[in-house]
Amino acid sequence: MTTTTNAPVNAPASAPLGSGLPHLSLEQAAEQARVLTSAMPFLRRHAGTTIVVKYGGHAMGEERLAEEFGRDIAILKQVGINPIVVHGGGPQINSMLQRLAIQSTFVDGLRVTDQAMVEVVEMVLAGTVNKYVAGLISKAGVLAVGICGKDGGLIRARKLRRTRKDPGSHIEQVLDLGFVGEPEHVDVRVLHALTGAGLIPVIAPVGVGEDGQTYNINADTVAGAIAGALGASRLLMLTDVPGVLDGEKRLIPELSVAAAEAGIARGMISGGMIPKVENCIDAVRQGVKGAVILDGRVPHACLLELFTDGFGTLILA
Protein backbone atom coordinates (compact mmCIF):
# COMPACT_ATOMS: atom_id res chain seq x y z
CA MET A 1 0.00 0.00 0.00
CA THR A 2 1.42 3.40 -1.04
CA THR A 3 1.11 6.51 1.17
CA THR A 4 1.33 10.00 -0.36
CA THR A 5 2.31 13.26 1.30
CA ASN A 6 2.29 16.94 0.30
CA ALA A 7 5.51 17.67 2.19
CA PRO A 8 8.44 18.86 0.05
CA VAL A 9 10.85 16.05 -0.85
CA ASN A 10 13.87 17.91 0.52
CA ALA A 11 12.20 19.35 3.65
CA PRO A 12 14.18 18.76 6.84
CA ALA A 13 12.56 16.39 9.29
CA SER A 14 12.27 19.15 11.93
CA ALA A 15 10.51 21.69 9.68
CA PRO A 16 6.91 22.37 10.81
CA LEU A 17 4.49 21.37 8.06
CA GLY A 18 1.99 23.95 6.87
CA SER A 19 2.83 26.65 9.44
CA GLY A 20 4.69 28.94 7.05
CA LEU A 21 6.78 30.10 10.03
CA PRO A 22 10.54 29.73 10.44
CA HIS A 23 11.80 26.97 12.73
CA LEU A 24 13.10 28.51 15.97
CA SER A 25 15.79 27.22 18.24
CA LEU A 26 14.85 26.56 21.85
CA GLU A 27 16.65 29.75 22.88
CA GLN A 28 14.77 31.85 20.31
CA ALA A 29 11.43 30.35 21.31
CA ALA A 30 12.20 31.05 24.98
CA GLU A 31 12.99 34.68 24.16
CA GLN A 32 9.69 35.05 22.30
CA ALA A 33 7.84 33.58 25.26
CA ARG A 34 9.61 36.00 27.61
CA VAL A 35 8.64 38.99 25.47
CA LEU A 36 5.01 37.86 25.32
CA THR A 37 4.90 37.31 29.08
CA SER A 38 6.30 40.77 29.81
CA ALA A 39 3.80 42.36 27.41
CA MET A 40 0.73 40.65 28.89
CA PRO A 41 -0.06 43.29 31.59
CA PHE A 42 0.02 46.00 28.93
CA LEU A 43 -2.10 43.95 26.53
CA ARG A 44 -4.73 43.56 29.26
CA ARG A 45 -4.58 47.28 30.07
CA HIS A 46 -5.28 48.37 26.49
CA ALA A 47 -7.58 45.56 25.32
CA GLY A 48 -10.82 46.97 23.90
CA THR A 49 -9.64 50.59 24.11
CA THR A 50 -9.33 53.20 21.36
CA ILE A 51 -5.89 54.56 20.49
CA VAL A 52 -5.55 57.59 18.21
CA VAL A 53 -2.18 57.84 16.44
CA LYS A 54 -0.96 61.01 14.72
CA TYR A 55 1.42 59.87 11.98
CA GLY A 56 3.81 62.08 10.05
CA GLY A 57 7.34 63.43 9.86
CA HIS A 58 10.33 61.27 8.98
CA ALA A 59 8.46 58.14 10.11
CA MET A 60 6.20 58.61 7.07
CA GLY A 61 8.94 59.59 4.63
CA GLU A 62 11.29 56.65 5.22
CA GLU A 63 10.03 53.52 3.45
CA ARG A 64 11.25 50.94 5.97
CA LEU A 65 9.74 52.84 8.92
CA ALA A 66 6.51 53.36 6.98
CA GLU A 67 6.10 49.64 6.33
CA GLU A 68 6.87 48.86 9.98
CA PHE A 69 4.27 51.43 11.03
CA GLY A 70 1.63 49.72 8.89
CA ARG A 71 2.43 46.33 10.42
CA ASP A 72 2.40 47.74 13.96
CA ILE A 73 -1.03 49.36 13.50
CA ALA A 74 -2.32 46.05 12.13
CA ILE A 75 -0.94 44.24 15.18
CA LEU A 76 -2.80 46.63 17.50
CA LYS A 77 -6.08 45.70 15.81
CA GLN A 78 -5.25 41.98 15.93
CA VAL A 79 -4.67 42.06 19.71
CA GLY A 80 -8.02 43.71 20.43
CA ILE A 81 -7.21 47.44 20.34
CA ASN A 82 -9.08 49.91 18.11
CA PRO A 83 -6.45 52.11 16.45
CA ILE A 84 -7.40 55.24 14.52
CA VAL A 85 -4.75 56.99 12.44
CA VAL A 86 -4.59 60.71 11.61
CA HIS A 87 -1.82 61.65 9.19
CA GLY A 88 -0.09 64.80 8.01
CA GLY A 89 1.66 65.39 4.71
CA GLY A 90 3.48 68.73 4.68
CA PRO A 91 6.47 67.57 2.58
CA GLN A 92 4.18 65.93 0.04
CA ILE A 93 2.13 69.15 -0.24
CA ASN A 94 5.30 71.21 -0.75
CA SER A 95 6.47 68.84 -3.46
CA MET A 96 3.18 69.08 -5.35
CA LEU A 97 3.08 72.89 -5.05
CA GLN A 98 6.55 73.03 -6.60
CA ARG A 99 5.50 70.72 -9.43
CA LEU A 100 2.48 72.93 -10.14
CA ALA A 101 4.55 76.15 -9.79
CA ILE A 102 2.23 77.49 -7.06
CA GLN A 103 4.03 80.00 -4.85
CA SER A 104 3.48 79.89 -1.09
CA THR A 105 2.83 83.07 0.89
CA PHE A 106 3.67 83.24 4.58
CA VAL A 107 2.49 85.55 7.36
CA ASP A 108 4.52 85.40 10.58
CA GLY A 109 5.85 82.00 9.48
CA LEU A 110 2.35 80.61 8.79
CA ARG A 111 1.43 79.54 5.26
CA VAL A 112 -1.55 81.32 3.73
CA THR A 113 -3.87 78.79 2.04
CA ASP A 114 -5.73 80.40 -0.87
CA GLN A 115 -8.34 78.67 -3.05
CA ALA A 116 -5.81 77.20 -5.48
CA MET A 117 -3.67 75.91 -2.65
CA VAL A 118 -6.53 74.35 -0.67
CA GLU A 119 -7.45 72.33 -3.76
CA VAL A 120 -3.89 70.98 -3.90
CA VAL A 121 -3.93 70.28 -0.15
CA GLU A 122 -7.14 68.26 -0.46
CA MET A 123 -5.84 66.38 -3.49
CA VAL A 124 -2.60 65.42 -1.77
CA LEU A 125 -3.82 64.77 1.78
CA ALA A 126 -7.19 63.13 1.07
CA GLY A 127 -5.88 61.44 -2.08
CA THR A 128 -2.29 60.34 -2.49
CA VAL A 129 -1.10 60.36 1.12
CA ASN A 130 -4.33 59.05 2.62
CA LYS A 131 -4.51 56.03 0.33
CA TYR A 132 -0.80 55.34 0.79
CA VAL A 133 -1.13 55.16 4.60
CA ALA A 134 -4.29 53.05 4.40
CA GLY A 135 -2.48 50.76 1.98
CA LEU A 136 0.42 50.24 4.39
CA ILE A 137 -2.00 48.86 6.99
CA SER A 138 -4.09 46.80 4.58
CA LYS A 139 -0.92 45.26 3.15
CA ALA A 140 -0.09 44.08 6.68
CA GLY A 141 -3.29 42.02 6.85
CA VAL A 142 -5.95 44.27 8.42
CA LEU A 143 -8.32 46.32 6.27
CA ALA A 144 -7.97 50.09 6.59
CA VAL A 145 -10.25 52.72 5.05
CA GLY A 146 -8.96 56.16 4.08
CA ILE A 147 -11.30 59.09 4.72
CA CYS A 148 -11.01 62.81 5.41
CA GLY A 149 -12.88 65.13 7.73
CA LYS A 150 -15.40 65.93 4.99
CA ASP A 151 -16.59 62.30 4.82
CA GLY A 152 -19.66 61.47 6.88
CA GLY A 153 -19.62 64.95 8.40
CA LEU A 154 -16.65 63.90 10.54
CA ILE A 155 -15.09 67.35 11.04
CA ARG A 156 -17.03 70.58 10.78
CA ALA A 157 -14.44 73.31 10.60
CA ARG A 158 -14.26 77.07 11.04
CA LYS A 159 -11.71 79.58 9.86
CA LEU A 160 -8.65 79.73 12.12
CA ARG A 161 -8.23 83.14 13.72
CA ARG A 162 -4.72 84.28 14.59
CA THR A 163 -3.64 87.69 15.86
CA ARG A 164 -0.34 89.50 16.29
CA LYS A 165 0.70 92.72 18.00
CA ASP A 166 2.01 95.47 15.81
CA PRO A 167 5.61 96.12 16.96
CA GLY A 168 5.14 99.89 16.85
CA SER A 169 1.62 100.53 18.11
CA HIS A 170 1.18 97.23 20.05
CA ILE A 171 -2.32 97.05 18.58
CA GLU A 172 -3.52 93.51 17.91
CA GLN A 173 -3.99 92.75 14.23
CA VAL A 174 -6.00 89.84 12.80
CA LEU A 175 -4.01 87.59 10.44
CA ASP A 176 -5.84 86.26 7.40
CA LEU A 177 -4.45 82.78 6.65
CA GLY A 178 -7.03 82.02 3.98
CA PHE A 179 -8.64 78.58 4.16
CA VAL A 180 -6.76 77.35 7.22
CA GLY A 181 -9.24 75.98 9.71
CA GLU A 182 -9.72 74.39 13.10
CA PRO A 183 -12.23 71.77 14.26
CA GLU A 184 -15.52 73.20 15.48
CA HIS A 185 -17.34 69.89 15.91
CA VAL A 186 -16.40 66.22 15.52
CA ASP A 187 -19.15 63.72 14.63
CA VAL A 188 -17.73 60.29 15.46
CA ARG A 189 -20.55 58.19 13.99
CA VAL A 190 -18.60 57.34 10.84
CA LEU A 191 -15.65 56.23 12.99
CA HIS A 192 -17.86 53.97 15.11
CA ALA A 193 -19.33 52.47 11.94
CA LEU A 194 -15.88 51.65 10.57
CA THR A 195 -14.33 50.32 13.79
CA GLY A 196 -17.50 48.32 14.52
CA ALA A 197 -17.05 46.59 11.17
CA GLY A 198 -13.49 45.64 12.05
CA LEU A 199 -11.88 48.34 9.90
CA ILE A 200 -9.18 50.86 10.77
CA PRO A 201 -10.01 54.50 9.89
CA VAL A 202 -7.16 56.52 8.38
CA ILE A 203 -8.02 60.23 8.44
CA ALA A 204 -6.69 63.12 6.36
CA PRO A 205 -6.85 66.49 8.20
CA VAL A 206 -9.26 68.27 5.88
CA GLY A 207 -12.56 69.66 7.20
CA VAL A 208 -15.61 71.42 5.83
CA GLY A 209 -17.34 74.59 6.98
CA GLU A 210 -21.06 75.16 7.36
CA ASP A 211 -21.05 76.83 3.95
CA GLY A 212 -19.34 73.83 2.31
CA GLN A 213 -15.91 75.47 2.15
CA THR A 214 -12.93 73.11 2.46
CA TYR A 215 -10.38 73.90 5.18
CA ASN A 216 -6.83 72.71 5.69
CA ILE A 217 -6.34 71.79 9.37
CA ASN A 218 -3.18 71.00 11.31
CA ALA A 219 -2.93 67.21 11.71
CA ASP A 220 -1.92 67.43 15.39
CA THR A 221 -5.03 69.50 16.09
CA VAL A 222 -7.27 67.03 14.25
CA ALA A 223 -5.76 64.06 16.11
CA GLY A 224 -6.34 65.76 19.46
CA ALA A 225 -9.92 66.71 18.60
CA ILE A 226 -10.80 63.20 17.42
CA ALA A 227 -9.17 61.58 20.44
CA GLY A 228 -11.11 63.90 22.72
CA ALA A 229 -14.42 63.29 20.96
CA LEU A 230 -13.90 59.53 21.26
CA GLY A 231 -12.65 59.62 24.87
CA ALA A 232 -9.64 57.64 23.67
CA SER A 233 -7.41 55.75 26.07
CA ARG A 234 -4.29 57.19 24.44
CA LEU A 235 -3.29 59.82 21.92
CA LEU A 236 0.10 59.01 20.42
CA MET A 237 1.76 61.99 18.70
CA LEU A 238 4.62 60.68 16.55
CA THR A 239 7.22 63.41 16.05
CA ASP A 240 10.86 63.78 15.05
CA VAL A 241 12.10 64.34 18.63
CA PRO A 242 12.19 62.02 21.69
CA GLY A 243 9.51 64.01 23.54
CA VAL A 244 9.51 66.98 25.92
CA LEU A 245 13.00 67.78 27.17
CA ASP A 246 14.07 69.66 30.30
CA GLY A 247 16.62 72.47 30.48
CA GLU A 248 19.46 69.98 30.27
CA LYS A 249 17.97 68.26 27.20
CA ARG A 250 16.90 65.19 29.15
CA LEU A 251 13.61 63.48 28.38
CA ILE A 252 10.75 64.20 30.77
CA PRO A 253 8.85 60.88 30.98
CA GLU A 254 5.65 62.27 32.50
CA LEU A 255 3.94 65.64 32.95
CA SER A 256 0.67 66.68 34.50
CA VAL A 257 -1.41 69.24 32.62
CA ALA A 258 -0.50 71.85 35.23
CA ALA A 259 3.22 71.08 34.93
CA ALA A 260 3.04 71.22 31.12
CA GLU A 261 1.35 74.62 31.24
CA ALA A 262 3.96 75.85 33.70
CA GLY A 263 6.72 74.59 31.40
CA ILE A 264 5.31 76.65 28.55
CA ALA A 265 4.89 79.74 30.75
CA ARG A 266 8.51 79.72 31.93
CA GLY A 267 9.98 78.88 28.52
CA MET A 268 11.17 75.34 29.20
CA ILE A 269 8.76 74.16 26.49
CA SER A 270 9.30 76.37 23.46
CA GLY A 271 9.20 76.61 19.68
CA GLY A 272 7.41 73.91 17.72
CA MET A 273 6.90 71.81 20.85
CA ILE A 274 4.41 74.35 22.27
CA PRO A 275 1.51 73.58 19.88
CA LYS A 276 2.09 69.82 20.24
CA VAL A 277 1.93 70.05 24.04
CA GLU A 278 -1.10 72.36 23.86
CA ASN A 279 -2.93 69.86 21.62
CA CYS A 280 -2.14 67.11 24.13
CA ILE A 281 -3.42 69.28 27.00
CA ASP A 282 -6.65 70.01 25.11
CA ALA A 283 -7.15 66.30 24.37
CA VAL A 284 -6.65 65.31 28.01
CA ARG A 285 -9.08 67.99 29.14
CA GLN A 286 -11.63 66.58 26.70
CA GLY A 287 -11.38 63.15 28.31
CA VAL A 288 -8.38 61.37 26.78
CA LYS A 289 -6.75 59.32 29.55
CA GLY A 290 -3.23 60.15 28.44
CA ALA A 291 -1.44 61.83 25.52
CA VAL A 292 2.10 60.86 24.56
CA ILE A 293 4.67 62.78 22.50
CA LEU A 294 7.21 60.26 21.19
CA ASP A 295 9.84 59.77 18.51
CA GLY A 296 8.29 58.18 15.43
CA ARG A 297 11.74 57.54 13.96
CA VAL A 298 12.27 54.75 16.49
CA PRO A 299 11.31 51.38 14.97
CA HIS A 300 8.03 50.01 16.38
CA ALA A 301 7.45 53.24 18.33
CA CYS A 302 3.74 52.58 18.93
CA LEU A 303 4.33 49.04 20.20
CA LEU A 304 7.17 50.14 22.48
CA GLU A 305 5.05 52.92 23.96
CA LEU A 306 1.97 50.77 24.59
CA PHE A 307 3.49 47.41 25.54
CA THR A 308 6.44 48.51 27.68
CA ASP A 309 6.90 51.19 30.32
CA GLY A 310 7.01 53.75 27.50
CA PHE A 311 9.76 55.93 26.09
CA GLY A 312 8.08 59.26 25.24
CA THR A 313 6.54 62.03 27.34
CA LEU A 314 3.15 61.10 28.81
CA ILE A 315 0.81 64.00 29.64
CA LEU A 316 -1.91 63.19 32.17
CA ALA A 317 -4.71 65.11 33.85
C-alpha positions as a Python dict, from the first residue, in 0.01 Angstrom:
ca = {
    (1, 'M'): (0, 0, 0),
    (2, 'T'): (142, 340, -104),
    (3, 'T'): (111, 651, 117),
    (4, 'T'): (133, 1000, -36),
    (5, 'T'): (231, 1326, 130),
    (6, 'N'): (229, 1694, 30),
    (7, 'A'): (551, 1767, 219),
    (8, 'P'): (844, 1886, 5),
    (9, 'V'): (1085, 1605, -85),
    (10, 'N'): (1387, 1791, 52),
    (11, 'A'): (1220, 1935, 365),
    (12, 'P'): (1418, 1876, 684),
    (13, 'A'): (1256, 1639, 929),
    (14, 'S'): (1227, 1915, 1193),
    (15, 'A'): (1051, 2169, 968),
    (16, 'P'): (691, 2237, 1081),
    (17, 'L'): (449, 2137, 806),
    (18, 'G'): (199, 2395, 687),
    (19, 'S'): (283, 2665, 944),
    (20, 'G'): (469, 2894, 705),
    (21, 'L'): (678, 3010, 1003),
    (22, 'P'): (1054, 2973, 1044),
    (23, 'H'): (1180, 2697, 1273),
    (24, 'L'): (1310, 2851, 1597),
    (25, 'S'): (1579, 2722, 1824),
    (26, 'L'): (1485, 2656, 2185),
    (27, 'E'): (1665, 2975, 2288),
    (28, 'Q'): (1477, 3185, 2031),
    (29, 'A'): (1143, 3035, 2131),
    (30, 'A'): (1220, 3105, 2498),
    (31, 'E'): (1299, 3468, 2416),
    (32, 'Q'): (969, 3505, 2230),
    (33, 'A'): (784, 3358, 2526),
    (34, 'R'): (961, 3600, 2761),
    (35, 'V'): (864, 3899, 2547),
    (36, 'L'): (501, 3786, 2532),
    (37, 'T'): (490, 3731, 2908),
    (38, 'S'): (630, 4077, 2981),
    (39, 'A'): (380, 4236, 2741),
    (40, 'M'): (73, 4065, 2889),
    (41, 'P'): (-6, 4329, 3159),
    (42, 'F'): (2, 4600, 2893),
    (43, 'L'): (-210, 4395, 2653),
    (44, 'R'): (-473, 4356, 2926),
    (45, 'R'): (-458, 4728, 3007),
    (46, 'H'): (-528, 4837, 2649),
    (47, 'A'): (-758, 4556, 2532),
    (48, 'G'): (-1082, 4697, 2390),
    (49, 'T'): (-964, 5059, 2411),
    (50, 'T'): (-933, 5320, 2136),
    (51, 'I'): (-589, 5456, 2049),
    (52, 'V'): (-555, 5759, 1821),
    (53, 'V'): (-218, 5784, 1644),
    (54, 'K'): (-96, 6101, 1472),
    (55, 'Y'): (142, 5987, 1198),
    (56, 'G'): (381, 6208, 1005),
    (57, 'G'): (734, 6343, 986),
    (58, 'H'): (1033, 6127, 898),
    (59, 'A'): (846, 5814, 1011),
    (60, 'M'): (620, 5861, 707),
    (61, 'G'): (894, 5959, 463),
    (62, 'E'): (1129, 5665, 522),
    (63, 'E'): (1003, 5352, 345),
    (64, 'R'): (1125, 5094, 597),
    (65, 'L'): (974, 5284, 892),
    (66, 'A'): (651, 5336, 698),
    (67, 'E'): (610, 4964, 633),
    (68, 'E'): (687, 4886, 998),
    (69, 'F'): (427, 5143, 1103),
    (70, 'G'): (163, 4972, 889),
    (71, 'R'): (243, 4633, 1042),
    (72, 'D'): (240, 4774, 1396),
    (73, 'I'): (-103, 4936, 1350),
    (74, 'A'): (-232, 4605, 1213),
    (75, 'I'): (-94, 4424, 1518),
    (76, 'L'): (-280, 4663, 1750),
    (77, 'K'): (-608, 4570, 1581),
    (78, 'Q'): (-525, 4198, 1593),
    (79, 'V'): (-467, 4206, 1971),
    (80, 'G'): (-802, 4371, 2043),
    (81, 'I'): (-721, 4744, 2034),
    (82, 'N'): (-908, 4991, 1811),
    (83, 'P'): (-645, 5211, 1645),
    (84, 'I'): (-740, 5524, 1452),
    (85, 'V'): (-475, 5699, 1244),
    (86, 'V'): (-459, 6071, 1161),
    (87, 'H'): (-182, 6165, 919),
    (88, 'G'): (-9, 6480, 801),
    (89, 'G'): (166, 6539, 471),
    (90, 'G'): (348, 6873, 468),
    (91, 'P'): (647, 6757, 258),
    (92, 'Q'): (418, 6593, 4),
    (93, 'I'): (213, 6915, -24),
    (94, 'N'): (530, 7121, -75),
    (95, 'S'): (647, 6884, -346),
    (96, 'M'): (318, 6908, -535),
    (97, 'L'): (308, 7289, -505),
    (98, 'Q'): (655, 7303, -660),
    (99, 'R'): (550, 7072, -943),
    (100, 'L'): (248, 7293, -1014),
    (101, 'A'): (455, 7615, -979),
    (102, 'I'): (223, 7749, -706),
    (103, 'Q'): (403, 8000, -485),
    (104, 'S'): (348, 7989, -109),
    (105, 'T'): (283, 8307, 89),
    (106, 'F'): (367, 8324, 458),
    (107, 'V'): (249, 8555, 736),
    (108, 'D'): (452, 8540, 1058),
    (109, 'G'): (585, 8200, 948),
    (110, 'L'): (235, 8061, 879),
    (111, 'R'): (143, 7954, 526),
    (112, 'V'): (-155, 8132, 373),
    (113, 'T'): (-387, 7879, 204),
    (114, 'D'): (-573, 8040, -87),
    (115, 'Q'): (-834, 7867, -305),
    (116, 'A'): (-581, 7720, -548),
    (117, 'M'): (-367, 7591, -265),
    (118, 'V'): (-653, 7435, -67),
    (119, 'E'): (-745, 7233, -376),
    (120, 'V'): (-389, 7098, -390),
    (121, 'V'): (-393, 7028, -15),
    (122, 'E'): (-714, 6826, -46),
    (123, 'M'): (-584, 6638, -349),
    (124, 'V'): (-260, 6542, -177),
    (125, 'L'): (-382, 6477, 178),
    (126, 'A'): (-719, 6313, 107),
    (127, 'G'): (-588, 6144, -208),
    (128, 'T'): (-229, 6034, -249),
    (129, 'V'): (-110, 6036, 112),
    (130, 'N'): (-433, 5905, 262),
    (131, 'K'): (-451, 5603, 33),
    (132, 'Y'): (-80, 5534, 79),
    (133, 'V'): (-113, 5516, 460),
    (134, 'A'): (-429, 5305, 440),
    (135, 'G'): (-248, 5076, 198),
    (136, 'L'): (42, 5024, 439),
    (137, 'I'): (-200, 4886, 699),
    (138, 'S'): (-409, 4680, 458),
    (139, 'K'): (-92, 4526, 315),
    (140, 'A'): (-9, 4408, 668),
    (141, 'G'): (-329, 4202, 685),
    (142, 'V'): (-595, 4427, 842),
    (143, 'L'): (-832, 4632, 627),
    (144, 'A'): (-797, 5009, 659),
    (145, 'V'): (-1025, 5272, 505),
    (146, 'G'): (-896, 5616, 408),
    (147, 'I'): (-1130, 5909, 472),
    (148, 'C'): (-1101, 6281, 541),
    (149, 'G'): (-1288, 6513, 773),
    (150, 'K'): (-1540, 6593, 499),
    (151, 'D'): (-1659, 6230, 482),
    (152, 'G'): (-1966, 6147, 688),
    (153, 'G'): (-1962, 6495, 840),
    (154, 'L'): (-1665, 6390, 1054),
    (155, 'I'): (-1509, 6735, 1104),
    (156, 'R'): (-1703, 7058, 1078),
    (157, 'A'): (-1444, 7331, 1060),
    (158, 'R'): (-1426, 7707, 1104),
    (159, 'K'): (-1171, 7958, 986),
    (160, 'L'): (-865, 7973, 1212),
    (161, 'R'): (-823, 8314, 1372),
    (162, 'R'): (-472, 8428, 1459),
    (163, 'T'): (-364, 8769, 1586),
    (164, 'R'): (-34, 8950, 1629),
    (165, 'K'): (70, 9272, 1800),
    (166, 'D'): (201, 9547, 1581),
    (167, 'P'): (561, 9612, 1696),
    (168, 'G'): (514, 9989, 1685),
    (169, 'S'): (162, 10053, 1811),
    (170, 'H'): (118, 9723, 2005),
    (171, 'I'): (-232, 9705, 1858),
    (172, 'E'): (-352, 9351, 1791),
    (173, 'Q'): (-399, 9275, 1423),
    (174, 'V'): (-600, 8984, 1280),
    (175, 'L'): (-401, 8759, 1044),
    (176, 'D'): (-584, 8626, 740),
    (177, 'L'): (-445, 8278, 665),
    (178, 'G'): (-703, 8202, 398),
    (179, 'F'): (-864, 7858, 416),
    (180, 'V'): (-676, 7735, 722),
    (181, 'G'): (-924, 7598, 971),
    (182, 'E'): (-972, 7439, 1310),
    (183, 'P'): (-1223, 7177, 1426),
    (184, 'E'): (-1552, 7320, 1548),
    (185, 'H'): (-1734, 6989, 1591),
    (186, 'V'): (-1640, 6622, 1552),
    (187, 'D'): (-1915, 6372, 1463),
    (188, 'V'): (-1773, 6029, 1546),
    (189, 'R'): (-2055, 5819, 1399),
    (190, 'V'): (-1860, 5734, 1084),
    (191, 'L'): (-1565, 5623, 1299),
    (192, 'H'): (-1786, 5397, 1511),
    (193, 'A'): (-1933, 5247, 1194),
    (194, 'L'): (-1588, 5165, 1057),
    (195, 'T'): (-1433, 5032, 1379),
    (196, 'G'): (-1750, 4832, 1452),
    (197, 'A'): (-1705, 4659, 1117),
    (198, 'G'): (-1349, 4564, 1205),
    (199, 'L'): (-1188, 4834, 990),
    (200, 'I'): (-918, 5086, 1077),
    (201, 'P'): (-1001, 5450, 989),
    (202, 'V'): (-716, 5652, 838),
    (203, 'I'): (-802, 6023, 844),
    (204, 'A'): (-669, 6312, 636),
    (205, 'P'): (-685, 6649, 820),
    (206, 'V'): (-926, 6827, 588),
    (207, 'G'): (-1256, 6966, 720),
    (208, 'V'): (-1561, 7142, 583),
    (209, 'G'): (-1734, 7459, 698),
    (210, 'E'): (-2106, 7516, 736),
    (211, 'D'): (-2105, 7683, 395),
    (212, 'G'): (-1934, 7383, 231),
    (213, 'Q'): (-1591, 7547, 215),
    (214, 'T'): (-1293, 7311, 246),
    (215, 'Y'): (-1038, 7390, 518),
    (216, 'N'): (-683, 7271, 569),
    (217, 'I'): (-634, 7179, 937),
    (218, 'N'): (-318, 7100, 1131),
    (219, 'A'): (-293, 6721, 1171),
    (220, 'D'): (-192, 6743, 1539),
    (221, 'T'): (-503, 6950, 1609),
    (222, 'V'): (-727, 6703, 1425),
    (223, 'A'): (-576, 6406, 1611),
    (224, 'G'): (-634, 6576, 1946),
    (225, 'A'): (-992, 6671, 1860),
    (226, 'I'): (-1080, 6320, 1742),
    (227, 'A'): (-917, 6158, 2044),
    (228, 'G'): (-1111, 6390, 2272),
    (229, 'A'): (-1442, 6329, 2096),
    (230, 'L'): (-1390, 5953, 2126),
    (231, 'G'): (-1265, 5962, 2487),
    (232, 'A'): (-964, 5764, 2367),
    (233, 'S'): (-741, 5575, 2607),
    (234, 'R'): (-429, 5719, 2444),
    (235, 'L'): (-329, 5982, 2192),
    (236, 'L'): (10, 5901, 2042),
    (237, 'M'): (176, 6199, 1870),
    (238, 'L'): (462, 6068, 1655),
    (239, 'T'): (722, 6341, 1605),
    (240, 'D'): (1086, 6378, 1505),
    (241, 'V'): (1210, 6434, 1863),
    (242, 'P'): (1219, 6202, 2169),
    (243, 'G'): (951, 6401, 2354),
    (244, 'V'): (951, 6698, 2592),
    (245, 'L'): (1300, 6778, 2717),
    (246, 'D'): (1407, 6966, 3030),
    (247, 'G'): (1662, 7247, 3048),
    (248, 'E'): (1946, 6998, 3027),
    (249, 'K'): (1797, 6826, 2720),
    (250, 'R'): (1690, 6519, 2915),
    (251, 'L'): (1361, 6348, 2838),
    (252, 'I'): (1075, 6420, 3077),
    (253, 'P'): (885, 6088, 3098),
    (254, 'E'): (565, 6227, 3250),
    (255, 'L'): (394, 6564, 3295),
    (256, 'S'): (67, 6668, 3450),
    (257, 'V'): (-141, 6924, 3262),
    (258, 'A'): (-50, 7185, 3523),
    (259, 'A'): (322, 7108, 3493),
    (260, 'A'): (304, 7122, 3112),
    (261, 'E'): (135, 7462, 3124),
    (262, 'A'): (396, 7585, 3370),
    (263, 'G'): (672, 7459, 3140),
    (264, 'I'): (531, 7665, 2855),
    (265, 'A'): (489, 7974, 3075),
    (266, 'R'): (851, 7972, 3193),
    (267, 'G'): (998, 7888, 2852),
    (268, 'M'): (1117, 7534, 2920),
    (269, 'I'): (876, 7416, 2649),
    (270, 'S'): (930, 7637, 2346),
    (271, 'G'): (920, 7661, 1968),
    (272, 'G'): (741, 7391, 1772),
    (273, 'M'): (690, 7181, 2085),
    (274, 'I'): (441, 7435, 2227),
    (275, 'P'): (151, 7358, 1988),
    (276, 'K'): (209, 6982, 2024),
    (277, 'V'): (193, 7005, 2404),
    (278, 'E'): (-110, 7236, 2386),
    (279, 'N'): (-293, 6986, 2162),
    (280, 'C'): (-214, 6711, 2413),
    (281, 'I'): (-342, 6928, 2700),
    (282, 'D'): (-665, 7001, 2511),
    (283, 'A'): (-715, 6630, 2437),
    (284, 'V'): (-665, 6531, 2801),
    (285, 'R'): (-908, 6799, 2914),
    (286, 'Q'): (-1163, 6658, 2670),
    (287, 'G'): (-1138, 6315, 2831),
    (288, 'V'): (-838, 6137, 2678),
    (289, 'K'): (-675, 5932, 2955),
    (290, 'G'): (-323, 6015, 2844),
    (291, 'A'): (-144, 6183, 2552),
    (292, 'V'): (210, 6086, 2456),
    (293, 'I'): (467, 6278, 2250),
    (294, 'L'): (721, 6026, 2119),
    (295, 'D'): (984, 5977, 1851),
    (296, 'G'): (829, 5818, 1543),
    (297, 'R'): (1174, 5754, 1396),
    (298, 'V'): (1227, 5475, 1649),
    (299, 'P'): (1131, 5138, 1497),
    (300, 'H'): (803, 5001, 1638),
    (301, 'A'): (745, 5324, 1833),
    (302, 'C'): (374, 5258, 1893),
    (303, 'L'): (433, 4904, 2020),
    (304, 'L'): (717, 5014, 2248),
    (305, 'E'): (505, 5292, 2396),
    (306, 'L'): (197, 5077, 2459),
    (307, 'F'): (349, 4741, 2554),
    (308, 'T'): (644, 4851, 2768),
    (309, 'D'): (690, 5119, 3032),
    (310, 'G'): (701, 5375, 2750),
    (311, 'F'): (976, 5593, 2609),
    (312, 'G'): (808, 5926, 2524),
    (313, 'T'): (654, 6203, 2734),
    (314, 'L'): (315, 6110, 2881),
    (315, 'I'): (81, 6400, 2964),
    (316, 'L'): (-191, 6319, 3217),
    (317, 'A'): (-471, 6511, 3385),
}
